[in-house]
Amino acid sequence: MADNEQREQDQNQNEWYFNTSTGEPELGKLSPVNQRSGPYKSRKEAEDAWKIAKERNLIWDEENRKWNDWGAGRK
């Protein structure tokens, strides 16, 4: 294995992921790509993945509402 490949593999083993099927954090790429989100810097961040996603979705929904409403009263 080349040095770059080994470094990448080592780094992947130290990153946390969130398994969207089980709802559990995982150290390293254990689950299939379609069942995980991340990487996260810590177990805590991975545990909070759903909370973070919900907060971001609320922000994006509000931004979309503002975008769609822009100019509505300018006729």
C-alpha positions in Angstrom: 0.0 0.0 0.0 1.3 3.4 -0.9 2.1 6.0 1.9 -0.8 8.2 0.7 -3.3 5.4 0.8 -2.1 4.3 4.3 -2.5 7.9 5.6 -6.0 8.2 4.1 -7.0 4.9 5.7 -5.6 5.9 9.0 -7.4 9.2 8.9 -10.7 7.5 8.0 -10.4 5.3 11.0 -10.2 8.4 13.3 -13.3 10.1 11.9 -16.8 9.7 13.2 -19.8 9.0 11.1 -23.5 8.8 11.8 -25.4 5.7 10.7 -28.7 6.9 9.5 -30.2 3.4 9.7 -29.3 2.6 13.3 -29.1 6.1 14.6 -25.7 5.4 16.1 -22.3 7.0 15.8 -19.5 4.9 14.3 -15.8 5.3 14.4 -14.6 4.9 10.8 -16.4 4.0 7.6 -18.2 1.0 8.9 -21.6 1.4 7.2 -22.4 1.5 3.5 -22.1 5.1 2.1 -25.9 5.3 1.6 -26.4 4.7 5.4 -23.9 7.2 6.8 -23.3 10.9 7.1 -20.1 12.6 8.0 -17.3 12.7 8.7 -17.6 14.4 12.0 -14.7 15.5 14.3 -16.0 13.8 17.4 -18.4 11.2 18.6 -20.5 14.0 20.1 -20.9 15.7 16.7 -21.9 12.4 15.1 -24.4 11.8 17.9 -25.9 15.3 17.2 -26.2 14.6 13.4 -30.0 14.6 13.3 -30.2 17.7 15.5 -27.8 19.5 13.3 -29.6 18.5 10.1 -33.0 19.6 11.6 -31.6 23.0 12.6 -30.1 23.5 9.2 -33.3 22.5 7.5 -35.3 25.0 9.5 -32.8 27.7 8.5 -32.9 26.7 4.8 -36.7 26.5 4.8 -36.9 30.0 6.2 -34.4 31.3 3.6 -36.5 29.6 0.9 -39.7 31.2 2.2 -38.0 34.6 2.1 -36.6 34.0 -1.4 -40.0 32.9 -2.7 -41.8 35.9 -1.1 -39.3 38.4 -2.3 -40.9 40.9 -4.7 -44.4 39.6 -4.0 -45.6 43.0 -2.7 -43.8 45.0 -5.5 -46.5 44.9 -8.2 
